Amino acid sequence: MNARSHAIFLRVNRAGWLDTLRVLTAVVAPTVAKGIIIRRPTMERLAERQGFDRTAVEQMQRLRNKYGPAPLLLPIPLRPQLLILDPADVAAVLQSSPEPFAAATTEKHAALVHFEPKNVLISSDSRRAELRSAHEHALAAADRLHPYAMHFKNIVDEEFLQVLNLPRELDWPAFSQAWFRIVRRIVLGERARNDVTLTETLNELRGRANWAFAAPVDQRKLARFHDQVGRYLREPEKHSLVNRFPRGDGLAPENQVAQWLFAFDAAGIAIMRTLALLACHVSYWGKAVEEAVGGISIAPSHAVVCWRFCVSGRRRPPSSGS
């Protein structure tokens, strides 16, 4: 927090010591334990059994009710933190990055340096501007739809229709394997579809990144991963994201692509959780399918994907009495 931060937020509340301790124990500690960069399965199972996510949400709701929607300062010794409790303030922080709200924090740098040390997120301001434009071109950030959107949709249809035709429930192992085949095909191209070794190498590096300061960078494994990605960058396939990334070693493309491969994780987790909820709530299941099937741009195969996702392990749509 500084004078420039206060200029952006008209009001900043200050949490008491007891509330600060509650945030650390109920929100921060479980999040770190589950894994900031890659989820730890054992801790995820424990968090599910103990209801850590529910407790964290309730704690955040309690703080907003007690202090109001303005940013809440947690007076942590040596490293005070500002807790954002309003969506409008989240937008303000993002719009005010990298100044005064720097993306390249000490903690983030210590984690990401394990697998993408030259990534845009932990770069200097001048370097960030150069790298960000390269990312925005590859991702077509200014367009309503990515130029390769239909190609990507076809990949999704193809992969998940194969999985959903298997004679068993749609569980996380089946979903995640299909998900990362999709990710590799979209980011790197068709040659990468079955390159499970690349994903495993990245996951091992991300596992070390969970420890941030506490673990040294595995330079040998990092070089191996960048070499694996480099094979796809040297001869980029048409309609892959790497094909749209500007040429030039000065942009450290392996470091930028690593973020794309990593960032797809959260979307996959959110989708699987959503499907689990839809499979258990008949009214919302029906609305979701109706919305997807009713879209003018959706293909029949896409509607089938949506329907089968929503019923998940069931072999038929749930009835009103199920």
Salt bridges, closest charged atoms under 4 A:
ASP19 OD1 - ARG22 NH1 3.36
ASP19 OD1 - ARG62 NH2 2.65
ASP19 OD2 - LYS66 NZ 2.73
GLU44 OE2 - ARG39 NE 3.17
ASP53 OD1 - LYS34 NZ 2.56
ASP53 OD2 - ARG273 NH2 3.28
ASP86 OD2 - ARG64 NH1 3.68
GLU99 OE1 - ARG4 NH1 3.38
GLU107 OE2 - ARG79 NE 2.80
GLU130 OE1 - ARG127 NH1 3.11
GLU136 OE2 - ARG132 NE 3.03
ASP157 OD2 - LYS153 NZ 3.05
ASP157 OD1 - HIS302 ND1 2.42
GLU158 OE2 - ARG185 NH1 3.42
GLU159 OE1 - ARG181 NE 2.79
GLU159 OE2 - ARG185 NH1 2.69
GLU159 OE2 - ARG193 NE 2.68
ASP171 OD1 - ARG168 NH1 3.28
GLU190 OE1 - ARG185 NE 2.96
GLU204 OE1 - LYS221 NZ 2.89
ASP227 OD2 - ARG231 NH1 3.70
GLU237 OE2 - ARG191 NE 3.06
ASP265 OD2 - ARG206 NH2 2.52
